[in-house]
Amino acid sequence: MLQALKNLFSTPAEVEEKISYQKAVAALLMEVMLADHEVNAEEEAKVKSFLRNISELEDDIDALYAEARVGVEEANDLYQFTKVINESATLAQKMDLLKGLWHVAFADNEIDAYEDHRIRRISELLLMPHSEFIQAKLSVQNELK
């Protein structure tokens, strides 16, 4: 009986799959894209372009995109994705990711309050100072002028 109770409580943790760095990045980009509940072609193109830039998966970008979309819809929180990034990314890589998130948000030429909030939350979970959050946003705005 005691073993049955142990199995009941330990099974979900053991079944959990390992999330790759690329999938974690894709999921965070997807979170920003889906934040305002409107997905357009420009946002999808920005997500796929960023994924192409950070990975060697030239042919599998569409598969990674689809897998990340399903992962985001099934996810309860962002921590599972940011944890993977925090374990392996440098500060420069995190800053590039923040800029990538802002590029996705600006893809439709308007920042929705939900997109801004989602990027702020991701930034906090990536343990980035607020000044880096602002710097990434201003940097992307300047690039797009």
N, C-alpha and C positions, 0 to 999 in steps of 0.2 A: 504494500500500500504506500509506504514512504517513497519507494522508487517511482511509483506511478505519479505521485504528486511532484517529485523532482522533474520528471519528464514533462509534465504539464506546464511547468513554469520555465523550463530551459529550452524547449523546442523552438519558439519564435526567434530567439537570439541565434541559434545554430543555423536556422534556415536562411537568415539574412544573407544576401549576396554581397560580395565586395563590389563597391562602386569604383569605377576607374576615374582617373583625373579628368579625362576628356568628357566622360558622361556627367561628372559633377559640374564642370564648366558649362556644358550644354544645358543642363537642367537649370542653372542659375540664369542663363541667357533666356531660356524659355519662360522662366518665372516673370521676368520683366516684360517679355513680349505678351504674355497672357494677362498681365496685371490689370489692364484697362478693359479686358473682355472684348477687344477688337484686334483681330490679327489681319495685317495687310501684307502684300507682297514685299514691300520695302523692308518691313521688320523681319520677315522670313529670310530675305536675302542677306541682311546684316548678320543674323544668327549664323547662317551657313558660311558666310565669308569669314567670320571670326573663328569658327570651328576649323575651317581650312587652314587658317594662319597658325593655329596652335597645335595642330596635329599632322601626322604623316598620312592620315586617312583620306587620300584624295578621292577615291572611288566610293568610300563608305560613308560619306557625309550625310547622305539622305537617310541611310539606315541609322546612324547615330542620332540624327535629328528626330526620327520617328521613335526611337527607343527612349530618348530623353523626354519627349512629349508624353509618352505613356508613363514614364517614371515620375514626372511632375504631377500628373493627374492622380497618381496613386499615393504620392507622398503626403505625410502628415505635417511635415515641417521642413525648413531649409537646412537645419543643423546637419543632417546626414550628408548633405552635399558640401557645405562649408567646412565640415570636419576633414574631409578628404583633401580639400585645397589647403587648409591650414597645416596639414601634416607634411605636405610636399612642396608648396609654392614659396618662392622668395617674395620679399616685399615688392620688388619690381614686377613680378608676375601678377601679384594681387592688384597692383596699380593698373597694369594693362587690362586686367579683367574688369576693374571698375570702369575704365574708359570704354571697354567693349559693351558693358551694360548701358552706359550713357548713349553710345552710338545706336543701340537698339531702341532705346527710349525716344531718341530724337529722329528716328527713321521716318516717322509720319509727320515731322515738323511741328509737333506739339508734345509737351510733357504733361501727362495726366498726373493728378495728385497720387493715384495709386502706384504709378510707375516710380515716381519720386520716392514714395514711402518704401516701396519694395527694394529699391537700390540702397536706400539709407539702412534698412534692416540687414541686407546682405553685407553691407560695409561693416556694420557693427559685428556681425557674426564672423567676419574675416579678421576681426580685431584691428581694423584700420582706424586711425584717428579721424575725427570729424574734419580736420583740415585737409586730409587726403581725399575725403569724399567730395569736398567743395572744389579742391584743386582739379580732380578728375572731371567734374562737371564743367568747370570753366575752360579747361583745356579742350574738351570736345566742342563746346560752344564756339571757341575761337577757331578751331579747325573747320567748322561748318560755315563760317562767315564768308 
